[in-house]
């Protein structure tokens, strides 16, 4: 029972910190938010913060791991085949961006330096590289996995930013399909794969 209560306390502390950062990001750019701002907003101590997160960047990324995981899994089926269509999760994410002013703000104007997009892009690249290592042999690939993963992640977020900046001229499902198709061309060419029928 004590262990379950401890787990609940840990989860509650993490949620309070995530909620505090989200709330602060609605007030000022990410770059200007300090750890002390987060602690004051969440009403928790510095020791509690560092028991769970290494930095405010770590806190931010932990709040978006679900989204990044969904994006990284969009290209691969569970058995390692390349998908011919984007996963429903990516379409839902783009629909959320399309409908949610806060989501668009975080992705575009949430930082003075573009750090948020950089953080998300780098984390997505890590996840895509991990998926490639899980299913394919790097020595059989024409491009090192770290470079290939950077290409996929960069194109995803660059085009997402363009889509938002241009006031989303294409519906979310069409944008998801275009993003997916362009990256699949790159992945298939680098991996030396033929088109398949995996959905």
Beta strands, then each sheet from edge to edge (+ up, - down):
end
